[in-house]
Amino acid sequence: MSKFLALAALVGATAVAGCTQGINPTDTDRALIGAGVGATIASVGGENVVKGAALGGAAGVLCDDVRLCQ
């Protein structure tokens, strides 16, 4: 996966997971949202969808731990 797509997946997943502030999401909710965003970005970019979903899911789960989506 190119560095640009990896960065786009991480930023996109974090941004979308951060939009769920009004519903008090769990780590699972943020992981699912992030995985969806990561997979979509990877698919559009012609890259490995599984890797994109993994990166996005990880970004979604960890975004609250580093205070990006609180």
C-alpha positions as CSV (number, residue, x, y, z in Angstrom):
1,M,0.0,0.0,0.0
2,S,1.4,3.4,-0.9
3,K,2.2,5.8,1.8
4,F,-0.4,8.3,0.5
5,L,-3.2,5.7,0.7
6,A,-2.1,4.5,4.1
7,L,-2.1,8.1,5.4
8,A,-5.5,8.8,3.7
9,A,-7.0,5.7,5.4
10,L,-5.7,6.7,8.8
11,V,-6.8,10.4,8.5
12,G,-10.2,9.4,7.0
13,A,-10.9,6.8,9.6
14,T,-9.9,9.2,12.4
15,A,-12.1,12.0,11.0
16,V,-15.1,9.8,10.5
17,A,-14.8,8.1,13.9
18,G,-14.5,11.5,15.4
19,C,-17.9,12.5,14.0
20,T,-19.7,10.1,16.3
21,Q,-19.2,12.2,19.4
22,G,-22.9,12.8,19.9
23,I,-23.7,9.1,20.3
24,N,-20.9,8.1,22.7
25,P,-19.4,5.3,20.5
26,T,-17.5,2.3,21.8
27,D,-14.1,1.1,20.5
28,T,-16.0,-1.4,18.4
29,D,-18.2,1.3,16.8
30,R,-15.1,3.3,15.9
31,A,-13.3,0.2,14.7
32,L,-16.1,-0.7,12.3
33,I,-16.4,2.9,11.0
34,G,-12.6,3.1,10.5
35,A,-12.4,-0.3,8.8
36,G,-15.1,0.8,6.4
37,V,-13.4,4.0,5.6
38,G,-10.0,2.3,5.2
39,A,-11.4,-0.4,2.9
40,T,-13.2,2.1,0.8
41,I,-10.1,4.3,0.3
42,A,-8.0,1.3,-0.5
43,S,-10.5,0.0,-3.0
44,V,-10.8,3.3,-4.8
45,G,-7.0,3.6,-4.9
46,G,-6.6,0.1,-6.3
47,E,-4.8,-1.2,-3.2
48,N,-5.3,-4.2,-0.9
49,V,-8.7,-3.7,0.8
50,V,-7.9,-5.9,3.8
51,K,-4.8,-3.9,4.6
52,G,-6.8,-0.7,4.2
53,A,-9.5,-2.0,6.5
54,A,-6.9,-3.1,9.1
55,L,-5.3,0.3,9.1
56,G,-8.6,2.1,9.3
57,G,-9.9,-0.1,12.0
58,A,-6.8,0.5,14.1
59,A,-7.0,4.2,13.6
60,G,-10.7,4.2,14.6
61,V,-10.0,2.3,17.8
62,L,-7.0,4.3,18.8
63,C,-8.2,7.8,17.9
64,D,-9.8,8.4,21.4
65,D,-6.6,7.1,23.1
66,V,-4.5,9.8,21.5
67,R,-7.3,12.4,22.0
68,L,-8.1,12.9,18.3
69,C,-11.8,12.1,18.4
70,Q,-13.1,13.2,21.8
